Amino acid sequence: MKKLSATLLSAFALMAITAQIDPATASAFIGGTVIMAPLSNPLNARAWPSTASAVQRTYTNGTMLSLTGTCKNISTNVSFSINYTSYAAMAAPYVWCKIWHEVPNGSGIYKIGWVRGKYVHP
């Protein structure tokens, strides 16, 4: 029984290590494009879905983003999945969408960030 437990523990540890996905090979992301961001105020990608959160990076109109497929309405605390037809839900007030992006640019380090949904079109 101890040997079986050790084997299962090793298998789970290996699965946890290999579960880290390289963004270049991930297929769960949805492409999005930054739209309607004011020219004088680019879209801020933040650490958390809040304007009080630290800005990780900024994006201008036309920039392609990798959406994780999840958005959250912070006034109702309801999360929802997105697809290519969900722009109306994304554009609602208080909606933030989760992205996967390189921070800082050119570093090769990828992090989760949040952007206002109304400025991204899937």
Secondary structure, 3 states (H helix, E strand, C coil): CHHHHHHHHHHHHHHHHHCCCCCCCCCCCEEEEECCCCCCCCEEEECCCCCCCCEEEEECCCCEEEEEEEEEECCCCEEEECCCCCHHHHCCCCEEEEEEEECCCCCCCEEEEEEEHHHEEC
